[in-house]
Amino acid sequence: MAHKIRIVTETVIVYLVFLLCSMQSLFVNSASRTITITAKGELISLIFYKLPLIAVIVLLSKKNFFLRQQNHNPVYVESKSKKITCKNFFLSVATSLAGLFCAAFLVSFICNIFVESRAFSLDIQNSVFIHIIIIISSISTAYVEELFFRFFLLKVFLEKIPLLIAITISSLMFAACHIIQGLQGIANAFIAGIILCIIFNRLKSFNGIAIAHALFDIVAFETYL
């Protein structure tokens, strides 16, 4: 029981870190309504936020895995027994990318008609290193988010609640971390979360959805340059 309470507490803390870090720009940039992205800022975020958070989530996942393995939890026994093939990996990348771009196009089309498309504008400071930093930052962000919301959180939910509810709650929590992007960003993140949860649950390829997520973010950032 003590182990379960500790894991729940640690999970809530990690999620609050996600949520607060995503919301800090609301207060810092509330006057100019512009988010400035620089190579230096992204590098600092990578070293002091994303990489440590990846380590924390991996540690949390391993602790939960060993705890559930000791209790012979069927969710973990099944996921361990399934082998991830190259076919599953490439299929996961392809279907995830197709789903993410279709969702982004659909949400953008609807929001441009009915609502303001973005709460904040994006200002990317172009430099020699910004393209490299964007690639590294997009990959690290994708792995952080997929590790927590799909690889870890979805599995935790599946131990207690049905798949559809687990996917919905996980995707809502994921969408809340994109509040800085306004209604369009929240809607896009919610639909993207559902797509990635379904693909991960079906094909079991974590690297597949993480790489697709990273490629999508890279394309999104590069369109601003």
N, C-alpha and C positions, 0 to 999 in steps of 0.2 A: 504493500500500500504506500509506503514511504517513497519507494522508487517511482511509482505512478505520479504522486504529488510533485516530486522533484522534476520529472519530465514535463508535466503540464506547466509548471512554473517557468521552467527554462524556455519552453516553446512560446509562452505568452511574452516573455522578455524579448526573445528574438524577434517576434512579430512587432512588438512595440518599437524596436529599433528600426525595422523596416518602415513602419508607419511614420514615426517622428522624423526620420531622415528624409522621407519623401515630402513631408509637410513643412520642413524648415524654410523652403523657398517661398512659401506663402507669406511668411512674416518678413523675411529678409528683402524680398523683391515686391512687396505689396504696392509700393508707390509707383515704381517704373513699369511694373507688370512685364518685366523682361528677365529671362533666365540666361545668364552669360556662361558659356562653356569655353574654358581655356585648357590648353595642354597641361599647364601647371596644376590647375584645379582638379582635372580628371586624374592626374598622376597621384596627387595627394589622396583623393578619394579611393583610388585603387589600393594604395599601400596601407592606409590607416582605417579603411572601412570595409571594402569588398573582400580582400584577401583574408583578413581576420574573421570576417563573418562566414566565409566559406569554411574555414577551419572549425569554427564553433558549430555550424550546422552538420558537418561531417561527424564531429565528435558526438553531437546529440543523436544523430541517426544511428551511429554504432551502438551507443548506450541503449537506445530503444530497441534496436535489432536483437542484441544479446539478451535483453530482458524478455522480449516476446518469444525468442527462440527457446529460452528455458521453460516458458509456459506452453510451448508447442502450439503457438498461434498459427492457424492455417494460412493467414495472409502472408506471413513471412516464409512459411514452408513452401508455399506455392511459388513465390517470387524467387526464392533461392533455386528451386528445381528447374525453372525455365531458363533455357539458354538463349542468349541474345545473338542472333545470326546477322551476317552482313546484309542480308536481304531485309531484315527488320529495321536495321539502322538506316539504310538508304530510303526505304519506304517511309520510315518515320520522318526523315528530313524532308522528303518530297511532299508528303501529305500535310505536314505541319506548315511548310512554307506556303503551299497553295491555300490552306485554310486561313493563315494569318493575313496574307495579302487580300484575299477575297473579303475577309471580315473588315479589314481596314478601309477597303474601297467602299463597301456597303455603308459602314458607319459614317465615313466622310461624306458620302453622297447625301445621306439622310440629314446629317447635322448641318450641312451647308444650306439645306432648304429650310429647316425648321428652327435651328438654334445657332448661337455663336459657336464657331468651330473650336476655339481654343481660349482658355482663360488667360494664359500667359504666352507671350511670343518668345522665340528662341533665338539667341544671338551667339553664334559660334565664331570665336575669334580665330580666323584663319592664320596658320603658321606652317613652318616646315614640318613640325612634328604632329600637328593636329590629326592628320589622317591615320597615322600609326597609333596615336593615343585613342582615337575613336574606335579603331578595330579592337585594341586590347581592352578598352573600357566596355565595349559592347559584349565581348566574349565573357568577361568577368561578371558583368551584370546578369547576363543570361544564365550563367552557371549558378550564381547566387540565388536567383529567383526560382529557377527550376529545381535546385536542390531542396529549397525550403517548401515551396508551394506544391510541387508535384511529387518529388521523390520522397520527401519526409511527411509533410502535412497530410497529403491525400491518403497515404498508407495509415497514418494514425486515425484519421476519420473512418476509414474502411473497417477498422476493428470494431467500431461501435454503431455505425449508421449505414444505411443502404448507399449504393454507388451513386445514384442520382443526387441524393441530398449531399453526399460528401463532395461531389464535383461542384455543386452549386455554392456551398459554403466556402470551399477553397477558392473558387473563382471570384466570389464577392470580396473575400479578404484580399485577394490579389488586386482587384479593381480599386479598392480603397487606397492602396498604396500609390495610385496614379492620380490622386485628386488634384495635383498641381496642373495636370493636363486638361482640366475642365471636363465638361460632360462628354465630349467626344472621346477624350482619353480614357475616361472611366468606362464608358460603354465598350470601347475597343478592347480594353484590358479584360473586361468581364467575358466577352465573347472569345477572345484569344485564350483565356484561362480554361474555358470549357473545352475548346478544341484541343489544347495541349493535354488536358487531363484525359480526355477520351482516347487520344492517340497513345499516350503513355500507358494507360490501363490496358489497351489492346495489344500494343506491340512491345511494351516493356523496355524500350530503348531510351534511356535517360539522355545519353549523349546525342541521340538523334534529335530530340526536341530542343535540347540546349543549343545545339549548333544552328538549327533552324531559327530559333529565337534570336541568336546572335546575328545571323545573316540579315534577318528582318530589321533589327535595330541599326545595323551598319548602313543599310540602304536608306532607312529613314533619316539618319543623321547626315549622310552624304548629300541628300537632296537639298539640305540647307546651305551647303558650301558653294 
